[in-house]
Amino acid sequence: MKQPYLIALVILSALLVPMSQAFADDNAKSNHETISVDAVTEFVEQNENVVILDVRTPAEYDISHVPGAININVQDELFIDVASRLDSHKTYIVYCTKNPVGGRSMTALGKLQELGFRDLYSMQGGHIAWSEARLPMTKKEE
C-alpha cells in the first residue's frame, strides 16, 4: 500500500522542480539593467519599442530633458495610476537627476516592476550624465 504513495510523491516532486525553476526565471527577468548615456541613442534607434521615461518633477523636465522623453513624476501620488496606463510590453529607459541608488529612478523602477513591467533600464548617471556628455537636450525656450 505504501508503494503507490511513494511513486505518486516521486512523480509530484519531479513536476514541482521545473515549475519552481520557471517562477525563479520569471522573477529574474524583473530586475532592471543599467545603460550608459552614450548607449541610449543607439539603443533607441535599434529598438522601435523603447520609451525614455523622465521621472523628475514637471518643473525640472520643463527646464531641460532628453529629447523624446515623457515625463511622469514619481513623487506624484498619481504615478502608479499614470504608469499603469503605459504599455508594459515596451522597453523603458528611466532616469532622474543622477540616478543614485535609492533615488527617484530606483523608486520608479521598483513601482514599474510591481505593475508587471519587465524590460526596464536605468540610465546611468541620469540627466546630469546626459548633460555632461554634451548629448542633445530639449531645453525650455526663454
C-alpha positions in Angstrom: 0.0 0.0 0.0 2.9 2.4 0.7 4.4 1.9 -2.7 1.7 3.8 -4.7 2.1 6.8 -2.4 5.8 6.7 -2.8 5.5 6.6 -6.6 3.0 9.5 -6.5 5.3 11.5 -4.3 8.3 11.0 -6.7 6.2 12.0 -9.7 4.9 15.1 -7.9 8.4 16.1 -6.9 9.6 15.7 -10.4 6.8 18.0 -11.6 7.4 20.7 -8.9 11.1 21.2 -9.5 10.7 22.5 -13.1 7.8 24.7 -12.0 9.8 26.4 -9.2 12.6 27.0 -11.7 10.2 28.7 -14.1 9.0 31.0 -11.4 12.6 31.8 -10.4 13.4 32.6 -14.1 10.4 34.9 -14.3 11.4 36.8 -11.2 15.0 37.2 -12.5 13.6 39.0 -15.6 12.0 41.6 -13.4 15.4 43.1 -12.4 16.4 46.2 -14.4 19.6 46.7 -16.3 21.8 49.8 -16.4 22.5 51.6 -19.7 25.1 54.3 -20.2 24.1 57.6 -21.7 26.4 57.0 -24.6 24.5 53.8 -25.5 21.0 55.2 -25.2 20.7 56.9 -28.6 21.9 53.9 -30.5 19.7 51.6 -28.4 16.6 53.7 -29.1 17.5 53.8 -32.9 17.9 50.0 -33.0 14.7 49.2 -31.0 11.4 50.7 -32.0 9.5 49.9 -28.8 11.7 52.0 -26.5 10.4 54.8 -24.3 12.6 57.2 -22.3 10.9 58.0 -19.1 11.9 61.1 -17.1 10.6 60.7 -13.5 11.6 64.1 -12.3 9.2 66.9 -11.5 7.4 68.7 -14.3 9.4 71.9 -13.4 12.7 70.0 -13.8 11.5 68.4 -17.1 10.4 71.8 -18.5 13.9 73.3 -17.9 15.6 70.5 -20.0 15.2 66.8 -20.7 16.4 64.1 -23.0 14.7 64.5 -26.4 11.6 62.4 -26.8 11.4 61.6 -23.1 8.0 61.5 -21.5 7.6 62.9 -18.0 5.8 61.1 -15.2 6.7 62.5 -11.8 7.5 59.5 -9.5 6.8 61.8 -6.4 3.3 62.5 -7.6 0.6 60.5 -5.8 -0.9 59.6 -9.3 2.4 58.0 -10.5 1.0 54.4 -10.2 -2.2 55.4 -11.9 -0.5 57.1 -14.8 2.2 54.5 -15.2 -0.3 51.6 -15.2 -1.7 53.1 -18.5 1.7 52.7 -20.2 2.3 49.7 -22.5 4.0 47.1 -20.3 5.3 45.3 -23.4 7.6 48.2 -24.3 11.1 48.8 -23.1 11.6 51.7 -20.7 14.8 53.6 -20.0 14.2 55.5 -16.7 16.1 58.5 -15.4 16.0 61.2 -12.8 18.7 63.8 -12.0 21.6 61.5 -11.1 20.0 58.0 -10.8 21.7 57.3 -7.4 20.9 54.1 -5.5 17.7 54.7 -3.6 16.9 57.8 -5.8 13.8 58.6 -7.7 14.6 56.5 -10.7 15.1 53.4 -8.5 11.8 54.1 -6.8 10.1 54.4 -10.2 11.8 51.2 -11.5 10.5 49.3 -8.4 7.0 50.6 -8.9 7.1 49.7 -12.6 8.2 46.2 -11.7 5.3 45.8 -9.3 3.0 46.8 -12.1 4.4 44.0 -14.3 6.9 45.9 -16.4 9.8 43.6 -17.3 12.0 45.3 -19.9 13.5 48.1 -17.8 16.7 50.1 -17.9 18.2 52.7 -15.6 20.1 55.4 -17.4 23.5 55.5 -15.7 24.2 59.0 -14.2 20.7 60.3 -15.2 20.1 63.8 -16.5 23.5 65.1 -15.2 25.5 62.5 -17.1 23.5 63.1 -20.3 24.2 66.9 -20.0 27.9 66.3 -19.1 28.3 64.1 -22.2 27.0 67.1 -24.2 24.3 65.0 -25.8 21.3 66.7 -27.4 18.9 68.2 -24.9 15.4 69.7 -25.2 15.5 73.0 -23.3 12.9 75.5 -22.3 12.8 78.4 -24.6 13.4 81.7 -22.9 
